């Protein structure tokens, strides 16, 4: 999402997760659309490149589960056996 889109929506909706238009989106943008959000980018346009780069990384079930990549896993001190590995 562009900085301009965030600046326009923030006063209306507070802080929310919104994303560019993605056919495989994890988050539901319906509320943002109701408030006038119209994405200008498509994550799908970068899908092949993103998947190829992701395949180069070592598995990170903590980062995948919490959707934050290494930012989530670098200080994670919980039971890693309880984290779901979505790739299985």
N, C-alpha and C positions, 0 to 999 in steps of 0.2 A: 504494500500500500504506500502511496506517495505521501510525503510530508504534508502537502497541501490538502489531501483528502483527510488525513488525521486532524489537521488544524480545523477543517470545516466541520467535522463530525463531533469532535470532543466536547464543545459546549452543549451540543444537543443530547448526547448520550452518555457523557462521562467517559470513563476508560473502558473500552471493550476490545475484544479480539476481533479484528476484521482482516480479511485477506484479499488478495487479488482474485480474479475469477479463475478457479481451478476446478476441473471436472472431478478430481479426486480429493477435494478439500476435506480437511478434518473438521473444521469449524463450520457452523451454520451461520451464514451472513444474513438471514432473512430480516432480522430486526434492523440491521444497518441499511438494507435496501428500502425498508419501510420509511426510514428517515432521510432517504434521498441519496444514499451512497451508490455510486456507479463506478466500479473498478475500471481503470484505464489500462491495466496490464493483465496478462494471462500467464500464469505460472506454467501452463501446458506448453508454451512456446519454448521453454527451457528444460522440459522433462528429460529428454534423452541425455543431454549434457549432465544434468543433475544426477541422474541415475548412474551414469558412468563414473562420475566423481565419487559418489557414495559407495560404489562397489570397491573402490580403492581403500576405503577406511576399514579398520578392524571393527569387528562386531561390538556394539555398545547397547546392550539391552536396557540399561538404566536410562541413557539418553533417548533411546527410541520410545520407551514407555512414557517418560515425562515430557517428550517432545522438546527437549532443550539441548540435545546433543551433549557435547563434552561439558557444557556449562552445568548440566545437572549431575553428570557422573563424576566430575573431578573431586567433589567433596562429599559424595554420597557415602554414608557410613551405616546404612541400613542392611537388612538381610537381602543380599542379591538373589538368593534362591526364591524369594517371594515376588520378584519382578518378572512380569510376563515377557517372554521372548516372542514377539509377534512374527518372527521369521520362521518359526517352527511349523 
